[in-house]
């Protein structure tokens, strides 16, 4: 359907055609462009606006706020719509239809932080009990140590897998861990120091195949354990304890009663 050059729909069609011609826009993105811009055109007409030059920032923000309230948009959806409007009005600016982009002043909403709740005390105790009951095999000692590092020392998954044997100082009963900008020594409780010593004396030498590997936590092939591998250990122990799959290293390391923002975890 052709539209007169001065209508709102004419320039929407021109913009969509330009996106298709550039071959850089996916069909899904084109669908979002089309849906958003035609809804905007209907909104503007309801406000008596029939030319894009009159689409001021306050009108655009009213359109977005109305849709956000009506449809319950998340901040990420708001940001997606702002990106659509900025791209469209940038095209109109390039085409000489408008003097400046009215979508640039639109606010950008930071995404909501997902909160990770700590494990309930009973679930935490079940997982700790399963870890304590692991056999005295190399992998059993390793998995018990992993639970100690996460649950009792409260290390992040990334910090745990980054440990090397040189980070262990059993003489002074301490462990060197990486922080965001440097490293620091962490004093070890006696029980964890004994767990580390047992692991290093019997389990680690049995698992290591390449003496160049210095990672403290290794897999069954003797390679450094990854964060995904550590997650798998926690998930398997949780299943053995009859716990839900929502158990994670982040939830395990978080003390009861102190929710953890996803932004504070390292996945």
NUTI-428652 format. One line per 4 residues: number of its first residue (from 0); their letters; for each residue z, x, y of N, C-alpha, C. Coordinates in Angstrom, 1 decimal. Example, Ala and Ser with C-alpha at 12.3 -4.5 7.8 and 13.67 -1.06 7.14 Angstrom:
0	AS	7.8/13.2/-5.7/7.8/12.3/-4.5/7.8/13.2/-3.3; 7.1/12.8/-2.2/7.1/13.7/-1.1/7.9/12.9/0.0
***
This chain:
0	XXXX	0.0/0.8/-1.2/0.0/0.0/0.0/0.0/0.9/1.2; -1.0/0.6/2.2/-1.0/1.4/3.4/-0.2/0.8/4.5; 0.4/1.6/5.3/1.2/1.1/6.4/0.7/1.6/7.7; 0.8/0.8/8.8/0.3/1.3/10.1/1.1/2.6/10.5
4	XXXX	0.4/3.5/11.2/1.0/4.8/11.5/2.3/4.8/12.2; 2.6/3.7/13.0/3.8/3.7/13.7/5.0/3.1/13.0; 4.8/2.6/11.8/5.9/2.0/11.0/6.8/3.1/10.4; 8.0/2.7/10.1/8.9/3.6/9.4/8.4/4.0/8.0
8	XXXX	7.8/3.0/7.3/7.4/3.2/5.9/6.2/4.2/5.9; 5.4/4.3/7.0/4.2/5.2/7.0/4.7/6.6/6.8; 5.8/7.0/7.6/6.2/8.4/7.5/7.0/8.7/6.3; 7.6/7.7/5.7/8.2/7.9/4.4/7.2/8.3/3.4
12	XXXX	6.1/7.5/3.4/5.0/7.7/2.4/4.4/9.1/2.7; 4.2/9.5/3.9/3.7/10.8/4.2/4.6/12.0/3.7; 5.9/11.8/3.9/6.9/12.8/3.4/6.8/12.9/1.9; 6.8/11.8/1.2/6.8/11.8/-0.2/5.5/12.5/-0.7
16	XXXX	4.3/12.1/-0.1/3.1/12.8/-0.4/3.1/14.3/-0.3; 3.8/14.7/0.8/3.9/16.1/1.1/4.7/16.8/0.0; 5.8/16.1/-0.4/6.6/16.7/-1.5/5.8/16.8/-2.8; 5.0/15.9/-3.1/4.2/15.9/-4.3/3.2/17.0/-4.2
20	XXXX	2.5/17.1/-3.0/1.5/18.2/-2.8/2.1/19.6/-2.9; 3.3/19.7/-2.5/4.0/21.1/-2.6/4.3/21.5/-4.0; 4.4/20.5/-4.9/4.6/20.7/-6.3/6.0/21.4/-6.5; 6.9/21.2/-5.6/8.2/21.9/-5.7/9.3/20.8/-5.9
24	XXXX	9.0/19.6/-6.0/10.0/18.5/-6.1/9.9/17.8/-7.4; 10.9/17.7/-8.1/10.9/17.0/-9.4/10.8/15.5/-9.3; 10.4/14.8/-10.3/10.3/13.4/-10.2/11.6/12.7/-9.9; 12.7/13.3/-10.5/14.0/12.7/-10.3/14.4/12.8/-8.8
28	XXXX	14.1/14.0/-8.2/14.4/14.2/-6.8/13.5/13.3/-5.9; 12.3/13.1/-6.3/11.4/12.2/-5.5/12.0/10.7/-5.6; 12.5/10.4/-6.7/13.1/9.0/-6.8/14.3/8.9/-5.9; 15.1/9.9/-5.8/16.3/9.8/-4.9/15.8/9.8/-3.4
32	XXXX	14.8/10.6/-3.1/14.2/10.6/-1.7/13.7/9.2/-1.4; 12.9/8.6/-2.3/12.3/7.3/-2.0/13.3/6.2/-1.9; 14.3/6.2/-2.8/15.3/5.1/-2.7/16.2/5.2/-1.5; 16.6/6.5/-1.1/17.4/6.7/0.0/16.7/6.3/1.3
36	XXXX	15.5/6.8/1.5/14.8/6.6/2.7/14.4/5.1/2.9; 14.0/4.4/1.9/13.7/3.0/2.1/14.9/2.2/2.4; 16.0/2.5/1.8/17.3/1.9/2.2/17.6/2.1/3.6; 17.4/3.4/4.1/17.6/3.7/5.5/16.7/2.9/6.4
40	XXXX	15.5/2.8/6.0/14.5/2.0/6.8/14.9/0.6/6.9; 15.4/0.0/5.9/15.9/-1.4/5.9/17.1/-1.5/6.8; 18.0/-0.5/6.7/19.2/-0.5/7.6/18.8/-0.4/9.1; 17.9/0.5/9.4/17.5/0.7/10.8/16.8/-0.6/11.3
44	XXXX	16.0/-1.2/10.5/15.3/-2.5/11.0/16.4/-3.5/11.3; 17.4/-3.6/10.5/18.5/-4.5/10.7/19.2/-4.2/12.0; 19.1/-3.0/12.5/19.7/-2.6/13.8/18.7/-2.7/14.9; 17.5/-3.2/14.6/16.5/-3.3/15.6/15.7/-2.1/15.9
48	XXXX	15.8/-1.1/15.0/15.1/0.2/15.2/13.9/0.2/14.4; 12.7/0.4/15.0/11.5/0.4/14.3/10.7/1.7/14.4; 11.3/2.7/15.1/10.6/4.0/15.2/11.6/5.1/14.9; 11.2/6.1/14.2/12.1/7.2/13.8/12.7/8.0/15.0
52	XXXX	12.0/7.9/16.1/12.6/8.6/17.3/13.9/8.0/17.7; 14.1/6.8/17.4/15.4/6.1/17.8/16.5/6.2/16.8; 16.3/6.9/15.7/17.3/7.1/14.7/18.3/8.2/15.1; 19.3/7.8/15.8/20.2/8.8/16.4/21.3/9.1/15.3
56	XXXX	22.0/10.2/15.5/23.0/10.6/14.5/24.0/9.6/14.2; 24.5/8.8/15.2/25.5/7.8/15.0/25.0/6.7/14.1; 23.7/6.3/14.2/23.1/5.3/13.3/23.1/5.8/11.9; 22.7/7.1/11.7/22.6/7.7/10.4/23.9/7.7/9.7
60	XXXX	25.0/8.1/10.5/26.3/8.2/9.9/26.8/6.8/9.6; 26.5/5.8/10.4/26.9/4.4/10.0/26.2/3.9/8.7; 25.0/4.3/8.6/24.3/4.0/7.3/25.0/4.6/6.1; 25.3/5.9/6.2/26.0/6.6/5.1/27.3/6.0/4.8
64	XXXX	28.1/5.8/5.9/29.5/5.2/5.7/29.4/3.9/5.0; 28.5/3.0/5.5/28.4/1.7/4.9/28.1/1.8/3.4; 27.1/2.6/3.0/26.8/2.8/1.6/27.9/3.4/0.8; 28.7/4.3/1.4/29.8/5.0/0.7/30.8/4.0/0.4
68	XXXX	31.2/3.1/1.4/32.2/2.1/1.1/31.7/1.0/0.1; 30.4/0.6/0.2/29.9/-0.4/-0.6/29.7/0.1/-2.1; 29.3/1.3/-2.2/29.0/1.8/-3.6/30.0/2.8/-4.1; 31.0/3.1/-3.3/32.0/4.0/-3.8/31.5/5.4/-4.1
72	XXXX	30.7/6.0/-3.2/30.2/7.3/-3.4/31.3/8.3/-3.5; 31.1/9.3/-4.4/31.9/10.5/-4.3/31.4/11.4/-3.2; 32.2/12.4/-2.8/31.7/13.4/-1.8/30.4/14.0/-2.1; 30.2/14.3/-3.4/29.0/15.0/-3.8/27.7/14.1/-3.6
76	XXXX	27.9/12.8/-3.8/26.8/11.9/-3.5/26.5/11.8/-2.0; 27.6/11.7/-1.2/27.4/11.8/0.3/26.6/13.0/0.6; 26.9/14.2/0.1/26.3/15.4/0.5/24.8/15.4/0.0; 24.5/14.8/-1.1/23.2/14.6/-1.6/22.3/13.8/-0.6
80	XXXX	22.9/12.7/-0.1/22.2/11.9/0.8/21.9/12.6/2.1; 22.9/13.3/2.6/22.8/14.1/3.8/21.6/15.1/3.7; 21.6/15.8/2.5/20.5/16.7/2.2/19.1/16.0/2.3; 19.0/14.8/1.8/17.8/14.0/1.8/17.4/13.7/3.2
84	XXXX	18.3/13.3/4.1/18.0/13.0/5.4/17.6/14.2/6.2; 18.3/15.3/6.0/18.0/16.5/6.7/16.5/17.0/6.4; 16.2/16.9/5.1/14.8/17.3/4.7/13.8/16.4/5.3; 14.0/15.1/5.3/13.1/14.1/5.8/12.9/14.3/7.3
88	XXXX	14.0/14.4/8.0/13.8/14.5/9.5/13.3/15.9/9.9; 13.5/16.9/9.0/12.9/18.2/9.3/11.4/18.1/9.2; 10.9/17.3/8.2/9.5/17.1/8.1/9.0/16.4/9.3; 9.7/15.3/9.8/9.2/14.6/11.0/9.2/15.5/12.2
92	XXXX	10.2/16.4/12.3/10.2/17.4/13.4/9.0/18.3/13.3; 8.6/18.8/12.1/7.5/19.6/11.9/6.2/18.9/12.3; 6.1/17.6/12.0/4.9/16.8/12.3/4.9/16.4/13.7; 5.9/16.7/14.5/5.9/16.3/15.9/6.3/14.9/16.2
96	XXXX	6.8/14.2/15.2/7.2/12.8/15.4/8.5/12.7/16.2; 9.4/13.6/16.0/10.7/13.6/16.7/10.9/15.0/17.3; 11.7/15.1/18.3/12.0/16.3/19.0/13.0/17.2/18.3; 14.0/16.6/17.7/15.0/17.4/17.0/15.6/16.6/15.9
100	XXXX	16.1/17.3/14.9/16.6/16.7/13.7/17.9/15.9/13.9; 18.0/14.6/13.8/19.2/13.9/14.0/20.2/13.9/12.9; 19.7/14.5/11.7/20.6/14.6/10.6/21.5/15.8/10.5; 21.2/16.8/11.4/21.9/18.0/11.4/23.4/17.9/11.8
104	XXXX	23.8/17.0/12.7/25.2/16.8/13.0/26.0/16.1/11.9; 25.3/15.5/10.9/26.1/14.7/9.9/27.1/15.6/9.2; 28.3/15.1/9.0/29.3/16.0/8.4/29.0/16.2/6.9; 29.5/17.3/6.4/29.4/17.7/5.0/30.7/17.6/4.4
108	XXXX	30.9/16.8/3.3/32.2/16.6/2.7/32.5/17.6/1.6; 33.6/18.3/1.7/34.0/19.2/0.6/34.2/18.4/-0.7; 33.8/18.9/-1.9/34.0/18.2/-3.1/35.5/18.0/-3.4; 35.8/16.9/-4.1/37.2/16.7/-4.5/37.6/17.7/-5.6
112	XXXX	38.8/18.1/-5.5/39.3/19.0/-6.5/39.9/18.2/-7.7; 39.4/18.6/-8.8/39.9/17.9/-10.0/41.2/18.6/-10.4; 42.2/17.7/-10.7/43.6/18.2/-11.0/43.7/18.3/-12.5; 44.2/19.4/-13.0/44.5/19.6/-14.4/46.0/19.4/-14.6
116	XXXX	46.3/18.4/-15.4/47.7/18.2/-15.7/48.2/19.1/-16.8; 49.4/19.6/-16.7/50.0/20.4/-17.8/50.1/19.6/-19.1; 50.2/20.3/-20.2/50.5/19.7/-21.4/51.9/19.0/-21.4; 52.0/17.8/-22.0/53.3/17.2/-22.1/54.2/18.2/-23.0
120	XXXX	55.5/18.2/-22.8/56.4/19.1/-23.5/56.2/19.0/-25.0; 56.1/17.8/-25.5/56.0/17.7/-27.0/54.7/18.3/-27.5; 53.6/18.2/-26.8/52.3/18.8/-27.2/52.4/20.3/-27.1; 53.0/20.8/-26.0/53.2/22.2/-25.8/54.0/22.8/-27.0
124	XXXX	55.1/22.2/-27.4/55.9/22.7/-28.4/55.2/22.7/-29.8; 54.4/21.7/-30.0/53.6/21.6/-31.3/52.6/22.8/-31.4; 52.0/23.1/-30.2/51.0/24.2/-30.3/51.7/25.5/-30.4; 52.8/25.7/-29.7/53.6/27.0/-29.9/54.1/27.1/-31.3
128	XXXX	54.5/26.0/-31.9/55.0/26.1/-33.3/53.9/26.5/-34.2; 52.7/25.9/-34.0/51.6/26.3/-34.9/51.2/27.8/-34.7; 51.3/28.3/-33.5/51.0/29.7/-33.3/52.1/30.6/-33.9; 53.4/30.2/-33.9/54.4/31.0/-34.5/54.3/31.0/-36.0
132	XXXX	53.7/30.0/-36.6/53.6/29.9/-38.0/52.3/30.6/-38.6; 51.5/31.2/-37.7/50.3/31.8/-38.2/50.6/33.0/-39.1; 49.8/33.2/-40.1/50.0/34.3/-41.0/49.9/35.7/-40.3; 50.6/36.7/-40.9/50.6/38.0/-40.4/49.3/38.8/-40.7
136	XXXX	48.2/38.1/-40.5/46.9/38.8/-40.6/46.4/39.3/-39.3; 45.4/40.2/-39.3/44.9/40.6/-38.0/44.6/39.5/-37.0; 43.8/38.5/-37.5/43.4/37.4/-36.6/44.6/36.5/-36.3; 45.5/36.3/-37.2/46.7/35.5/-37.0/47.6/36.2/-35.9
140	XXXX	47.7/37.5/-36.0/48.5/38.2/-34.9/47.8/38.1/-33.6; 46.5/38.2/-33.6/45.8/38.1/-32.4/45.9/36.8/-31.7; 45.8/35.7/-32.5/45.8/34.3/-32.0/47.3/34.0/-31.5; 48.3/34.6/-32.2/49.6/34.4/-31.7/49.8/35.1/-30.4
144	XXXX	49.2/36.3/-30.2/49.3/37.0/-29.0/48.6/36.2/-27.8; 47.5/35.6/-28.2/46.7/34.9/-27.1/47.6/33.8/-26.6; 48.3/33.0/-27.5/49.1/31.9/-27.0/50.3/32.5/-26.2; 50.9/33.6/-26.6/51.9/34.2/-25.8/51.4/34.6/-24.4
148	XXXX	50.2/35.2/-24.3/49.7/35.6/-23.0/49.4/34.4/-22.1; 48.9/33.3/-22.7/48.5/32.2/-21.9/49.7/31.3/-21.6; 50.5/30.9/-22.6/51.6/30.0/-22.4/52.8/30.5/-21.8; 53.1/31.8/-22.2/54.4/32.4/-21.8/54.3/33.3/-20.6
152	XXXX	53.2/34.1/-20.6/53.0/34.9/-19.4/52.2/34.3/-18.3; 51.5/33.1/-18.7/50.8/32.3/-17.7/49.5/33.1/-17.2; 48.9/33.9/-18.1/47.7/34.6/-17.6/46.5/33.6/-17.7; 45.6/33.8/-16.8/44.3/33.0/-16.9/43.5/33.5/-18.0
156	XXXX	42.6/32.7/-18.5/41.7/33.1/-19.6/41.0/34.4/-19.2; 40.5/34.4/-18.0/39.7/35.6/-17.5/40.6/36.9/-17.5; 41.8/36.7/-17.1/42.8/37.8/-17.1/43.1/38.3/-18.5; 43.2/37.4/-19.4/43.6/37.8/-20.8/42.4/38.6/-21.4
160	XXXX	41.2/38.1/-21.3/40.1/38.8/-22.0/39.7/40.1/-21.3; 40.2/40.3/-20.0/39.9/41.5/-19.3/40.9/42.6/-19.7; 41.9/42.3/-20.4/42.9/43.3/-20.7/42.3/44.4/-21.6; 42.8/45.7/-21.4/42.4/46.8/-22.3/43.7/47.3/-22.9
164	XXXX	43.5/48.2/-23.9/44.7/48.8/-24.5/45.4/49.7/-23.5; 44.7/50.2/-22.5/45.3/51.0/-21.5/46.2/50.2/-20.5; 46.0/48.9/-20.5/46.8/48.1/-19.7/48.2/47.8/-20.3; 48.4/48.2/-21.5/49.7/47.9/-22.2/50.6/49.2/-22.0
168	XXXX	51.8/49.0/-21.5/52.7/50.1/-21.3/54.0/49.6/-22.0; 54.1/49.9/-23.3/55.2/49.5/-24.1/56.5/50.3/-23.8; 56.3/51.5/-23.3/57.5/52.4/-23.0/58.3/51.7/-21.9; 57.6/51.2/-20.9/58.3/50.5/-19.8/58.2/49.0/-19.9
172	XXXX	57.7/48.5/-21.0/57.6/47.1/-21.4/57.0/46.3/-20.2; 55.7/46.7/-20.0/55.0/46.0/-18.9/53.5/46.0/-19.2; 52.8/45.1/-18.5/51.4/44.8/-18.7/50.7/44.8/-17.4; 49.6/45.6/-17.3/48.8/45.6/-16.1/47.7/44.5/-16.1
176	XXXX	47.7/43.6/-15.1/46.8/42.5/-15.1/45.9/42.5/-13.8; 44.7/42.1/-13.9/43.8/42.0/-12.8/44.2/40.8/-11.9; 44.2/41.0/-10.6/44.4/39.9/-9.7/43.0/39.8/-8.9; 43.0/38.9/-8.0/41.7/38.6/-7.3/41.2/39.9/-6.6
180	XXXX	42.0/40.7/-6.0/41.6/41.8/-5.2/42.0/43.2/-5.8; 42.9/43.2/-6.7/43.4/44.5/-7.3/44.0/44.3/-8.7; 45.1/44.9/-8.9/45.8/44.7/-10.2/47.3/44.9/-9.9; 48.1/44.5/-10.9/49.6/44.6/-10.7/50.2/44.7/-12.1
184	XXXX	51.4/45.3/-12.2/52.1/45.4/-13.4/53.0/44.2/-13.6; 53.0/43.6/-14.8/53.9/42.4/-15.1/54.9/42.8/-16.1; 56.2/42.6/-15.8/57.2/42.9/-16.8/57.1/42.0/-18.0; 57.3/42.5/-19.2/57.2/41.7/-20.4/58.5/41.3/-20.9
188	XXXX	58.7/40.1/-21.3/59.9/39.7/-22.1/59.9/40.4/-23.4; 61.0/40.6/-24.0/61.2/41.4/-25.2/60.4/40.9/-26.3; 60.3/39.5/-26.5/59.6/38.9/-27.6/58.1/39.2/-27.5; 57.6/39.1/-26.3/56.1/39.4/-26.1/55.8/40.9/-26.3
192	XXXX	56.7/41.7/-25.8/56.5/43.2/-26.0/56.5/43.5/-27.5; 57.3/42.8/-28.3/57.3/43.0/-29.8/56.0/42.5/-30.4; 55.5/41.4/-29.9/54.3/40.8/-30.4/53.1/41.7/-30.1; 53.1/42.3/-28.9/52.1/43.2/-28.5/52.1/44.5/-29.4
196	XXXX	53.3/45.0/-29.6/53.5/46.2/-30.4/53.0/46.0/-31.9; 53.4/44.8/-32.4/52.9/44.5/-33.8/51.4/44.4/-33.8; 50.8/43.8/-32.9/49.4/43.6/-32.8/48.7/44.9/-32.7; 49.2/45.8/-31.8/48.5/47.1/-31.6/48.7/48.0/-32.8
200	XXXX	49.8/47.9/-33.5/50.0/48.8/-34.6/49.3/48.4/-35.9; 49.1/47.1/-36.1/48.5/46.6/-37.4/47.2/45.9/-37.2; 47.1/45.0/-36.3/46.0/44.1/-36.2/44.8/44.7/-35.5; 45.0/45.3/-34.3/43.9/45.9/-33.5/43.2/47.0/-34.2
204	XXXX	43.9/47.9/-34.9/43.1/49.0/-35.6/42.3/48.4/-36.8; 42.8/47.3/-37.4/42.0/46.7/-38.5/40.8/45.9/-38.0; 40.8/45.4/-36.7/39.7/44.6/-36.2/38.6/45.5/-35.6; 39.1/46.6/-35.0/38.1/47.5/-34.2/37.2/48.3/-35.2
208	XXXX	35.9/48.3/-34.9/34.9/49.0/-35.7/34.3/50.2/-34.8; 34.2/49.9/-33.5/33.7/50.9/-32.6/34.8/51.4/-31.8; 35.2/52.7/-32.0/36.3/53.3/-31.2/36.1/53.3/-29.7; 34.9/53.1/-29.3/34.6/53.1/-27.8/35.1/51.8/-27.2
212	XXXX	35.3/50.8/-28.0/35.8/49.5/-27.5/37.3/49.6/-27.1; 37.6/49.3/-25.9/39.0/49.4/-25.5/39.6/48.0/-25.1; 38.9/47.0/-25.4/39.4/45.6/-25.1/40.6/45.3/-25.9; 41.6/44.7/-25.3/42.8/44.4/-26.1/42.6/43.3/-27.1
216	XXXX	41.9/42.3/-26.6/41.6/41.1/-27.5/40.1/41.2/-28.0; 40.0/41.2/-29.3/38.6/41.4/-29.9/38.4/40.3/-30.9; 37.2/40.0/-31.2/36.8/39.0/-32.2/36.8/39.6/-33.6; 36.4/38.8/-34.6/36.4/39.3/-36.0/35.4/40.4/-36.3
220	XXXX	34.5/40.6/-35.4/33.5/41.7/-35.5/33.9/43.0/-34.8; 35.1/42.9/-34.1/35.5/44.0/-33.3/35.0/44.1/-31.9; 34.2/43.1/-31.5/33.7/43.1/-30.1/34.7/42.5/-29.2; 34.6/42.8/-27.9/35.6/42.2/-26.9/35.5/40.7/-27.0
224	XXXX	36.6/40.0/-27.0/36.7/38.6/-27.0/36.2/38.0/-25.6; 35.4/37.0/-25.6/34.9/36.4/-24.4/35.9/35.2/-24.0; 35.7/34.7/-22.8/36.5/33.5/-22.4/36.2/32.3/-23.3; 34.9/32.2/-23.7/34.5/31.1/-24.6/35.2/31.3/-26.0
228	XXXX	35.3/32.6/-26.5/36.0/32.8/-27.7/37.5/32.5/-27.6; 38.1/32.8/-26.5/39.5/32.5/-26.3/39.7/31.0/-26.2; 38.8/30.3/-25.5/38.9/28.8/-25.5/38.9/28.3/-26.9; 38.0/28.8/-27.8/37.8/28.4/-29.1/39.1/28.5/-29.9
232	XXXX	39.8/29.6/-29.7/41.1/29.9/-30.4/42.1/28.8/-30.0; 42.2/28.5/-28.7/43.1/27.5/-28.3/42.8/26.1/-28.9; 41.5/25.8/-28.8/41.0/24.5/-29.3/41.3/24.3/-30.8; 41.1/25.4/-31.6/41.3/25.3/-33.0/42.8/25.1/-33.3
236	XXXX	43.7/25.9/-32.6/45.1/25.7/-32.8/45.5/24.3/-32.4; 44.9/23.8/-31.3/45.3/22.4/-30.9/44.9/21.4/-32.0; 43.8/21.6/-32.6/43.3/20.7/-33.7/44.3/20.7/-34.8; 44.7/21.9/-35.2/45.7/22.1/-36.3/47.0/21.4/-36.0
240	XXXX	47.3/21.4/-34.7/48.6/20.7/-34.3/48.4/19.2/-34.1; 47.2/18.7/-34.3/47.0/17.3/-34.1/46.9/16.9/-32.7; 46.5/17.8/-31.8/46.5/17.5/-30.4/45.1/17.1/-29.9; 44.9/16.4/-28.8/43.6/16.0/-28.3/42.8/17.2/-27.9
244	XXXX	41.5/17.0/-27.8/40.5/18.1/-27.5/40.6/18.5/-26.0; 41.4/17.7/-25.2/41.6/18.0/-23.8/42.5/19.2/-23.6; 43.1/19.7/-24.6/43.9/20.9/-24.5/43.0/22.1/-24.1; 43.5/22.9/-23.1/42.7/24.0/-22.6/43.6/25.1/-22.2
248	XXXX	43.1/26.4/-22.1/44.0/27.5/-21.6/44.7/27.2/-20.3; 43.9/26.5/-19.3/44.5/26.2/-18.0/45.7/25.3/-18.2; 45.6/24.3/-19.0/46.7/23.3/-19.2/47.8/23.9/-19.9; 47.5/24.8/-20.8/48.6/25.5/-21.6/49.4/26.4/-20.8
252	XXXX	48.8/27.1/-19.8/49.5/28.1/-19.0/50.3/27.4/-17.9; 50.0/26.1/-17.6/50.6/25.5/-16.4/52.0/24.9/-16.8; 53.1/25.3/-16.1/54.4/24.7/-16.4/54.4/23.2/-16.2; 55.2/22.6/-17.1/55.3/21.1/-17.0/55.8/20.7/-15.6
256	XXXX	55.1/19.7/-15.0/55.5/19.2/-13.7/54.8/19.8/-12.5; 53.9/20.8/-12.8/53.2/21.4/-11.7/51.7/21.3/-12.0; 51.0/20.2/-11.5/49.6/20.1/-11.7/48.8/21.3/-11.1; 47.7/21.6/-11.7/46.9/22.8/-11.4/45.6/22.3/-10.9
260	XXXX	45.1/22.7/-9.7/43.8/22.4/-9.2/42.8/23.2/-10.0; 41.7/22.5/-10.3/40.6/23.2/-11.0/40.1/24.5/-10.2; 40.3/24.5/-8.9/39.9/25.6/-8.1/40.8/26.8/-8.3; 42.0/26.6/-8.9/42.9/27.7/-9.2/42.7/28.3/-10.6
264	XXX	41.8/27.7/-11.3/41.6/28.2/-12.7/40.3/29.0/-12.7; 40.1/29.7/-13.8/38.8/30.4/-13.9/38.0/30.0/-15.1; 38.2/28.7/-15.6/37.4/28.2/-16.7/37.6/28.9/-18.0
***
